[in-house]
Amino acid sequence: MIKKSILVWLLIIPLAILNGGLRQYFLEPSLGVKAANPISCFILCCLAFIVSSIFIPRLGIGSGIIYKKMGLLWVLLTIIFETIFSLFEKMTLKEILNSYNIVTGNFWIIVVLFIVFLPWVVAKIKQII
């Protein structure tokens, strides 16, 4: 079940990339970085929730622990993917770490925290745990 959940996580990745493009090319130029970041965060969380709500119930019925493990796996995969993608984009380690600092107006940590609880929350809402 946890291995199958990676497929659900993989469906979120292209949406996250598209969301980043939306933020960079449309939201930031029209609204500014300060407004674009939280809007982009909200959009990505909504997209991840929709995808998870559609596909997590198809994984089957599991225990709460299973869905918590899914969340931990998804966060680990998300952090690894984001770090590799950021390095590919020539970001420094300092810039990558700064994206987790909410004080500087970066809301990535909100997405990470949302992702860690997402499988469990969806399973609870869908009453499969």
C-alpha positions as CSV (number, residue, x, y, z in Angstrom):
1,M,0.0,0.0,0.0
2,I,2.8,2.4,0.9
3,K,4.6,1.6,-2.4
4,K,1.5,2.2,-4.4
5,S,1.1,5.6,-2.6
6,I,4.3,6.7,-4.4
7,L,2.2,6.7,-7.6
8,V,-0.2,9.2,-6.0
9,W,2.7,11.3,-4.9
10,L,4.1,11.2,-8.5
11,L,0.8,12.6,-9.7
12,I,1.3,15.7,-7.5
13,I,4.8,16.5,-8.9
14,P,3.8,17.8,-12.3
15,L,1.1,19.9,-10.7
16,A,3.7,21.3,-8.3
17,I,5.9,22.2,-11.2
18,L,3.1,23.8,-13.1
19,N,2.1,25.7,-9.9
20,G,5.7,27.0,-9.7
21,G,5.5,28.2,-13.3
22,L,2.2,29.9,-12.5
23,R,3.8,31.6,-9.6
24,Q,6.9,32.7,-11.4
25,Y,5.5,33.8,-14.7
26,F,2.0,35.1,-13.7
27,L,1.5,35.7,-10.0
28,E,4.8,37.3,-9.1
29,P,4.8,39.8,-12.1
30,S,1.2,40.8,-11.4
31,L,1.0,40.6,-7.6
32,G,4.6,40.7,-6.4
33,V,6.5,38.0,-4.6
34,K,5.0,38.7,-1.1
35,A,1.5,38.0,-2.4
36,A,2.4,35.3,-4.9
37,N,4.1,33.0,-2.4
38,P,1.2,32.3,-0.1
39,I,-1.3,32.1,-3.0
40,S,1.0,29.6,-4.7
41,C,1.3,27.6,-1.4
42,F,-2.5,27.5,-1.1
43,I,-3.0,26.4,-4.7
44,L,-0.4,23.6,-4.4
45,C,-2.0,22.4,-1.1
46,C,-5.4,22.4,-2.8
47,L,-4.1,20.5,-5.8
48,A,-2.4,17.9,-3.6
49,F,-5.6,17.5,-1.6
50,I,-7.7,16.9,-4.7
51,V,-5.3,14.4,-6.1
52,S,-5.0,12.6,-2.8
53,S,-8.8,12.6,-2.3
54,I,-9.3,10.9,-5.6
55,F,-6.6,8.3,-5.4
56,I,-5.8,7.5,-1.8
57,P,-9.2,5.7,-1.3
58,R,-8.2,3.5,-4.3
59,L,-5.2,2.2,-2.4
60,G,-7.4,0.2,0.0
61,I,-8.2,0.3,3.7
62,G,-5.2,0.6,6.0
63,S,-4.4,1.6,9.5
64,G,-3.8,5.1,10.7
65,I,-0.1,4.1,11.1
66,I,0.1,3.2,7.4
67,Y,-1.3,6.6,6.3
68,K,1.1,8.3,8.7
69,K,4.0,6.4,7.2
70,M,2.8,7.5,3.7
71,G,2.9,11.1,4.8
72,L,6.5,10.7,6.1
73,L,7.5,9.0,2.9
74,W,5.8,11.7,0.8
75,V,7.7,14.4,2.8
76,L,11.0,12.6,2.4
77,L,10.4,12.3,-1.4
78,T,9.3,15.9,-1.6
79,I,12.3,17.2,0.1
80,I,14.7,15.1,-2.0
81,F,12.9,16.1,-5.2
82,E,12.8,19.8,-4.3
83,T,16.5,19.8,-3.3
84,I,17.6,18.0,-6.5
85,F,15.3,20.2,-8.7
86,S,16.6,23.4,-6.9
87,L,20.3,22.3,-7.4
88,F,19.5,21.6,-11.0
89,E,18.2,25.2,-11.2
90,K,21.6,26.4,-9.9
91,M,20.3,27.4,-6.4
92,T,22.8,27.4,-3.6
93,L,22.3,25.4,-0.5
94,K,21.7,28.6,1.4
95,E,18.9,29.6,-1.0
96,I,17.3,26.1,-0.7
97,L,17.3,26.3,3.1
98,N,16.0,29.8,2.9
99,S,12.9,28.5,1.1
100,Y,11.9,26.8,4.4
101,N,12.1,30.1,6.3
102,I,8.6,31.5,6.7
103,V,10.0,34.7,8.3
104,T,11.4,35.7,4.9
105,G,8.1,35.2,3.2
106,N,8.7,31.7,1.9
107,F,5.8,29.3,2.5
108,W,7.4,26.1,1.4
109,I,7.5,24.8,5.0
110,I,3.7,25.0,5.0
111,V,3.5,22.8,1.9
112,V,5.9,20.3,3.6
113,L,3.8,20.2,6.8
114,F,0.6,19.8,4.8
115,I,2.1,16.9,2.8
116,V,3.2,15.0,5.9
117,F,-0.4,14.9,7.3
118,L,-2.2,14.7,3.9
119,P,-2.6,10.9,3.5
120,W,-3.8,10.5,7.1
121,V,-6.3,13.5,6.8
122,V,-7.7,12.3,3.5
123,A,-8.1,8.7,4.9
124,K,-9.9,10.2,7.9
125,I,-12.2,12.4,5.7
126,K,-12.9,9.5,3.4
127,Q,-13.5,7.2,6.4
128,I,-11.1,4.5,5.4
129,I,-9.3,4.5,8.8
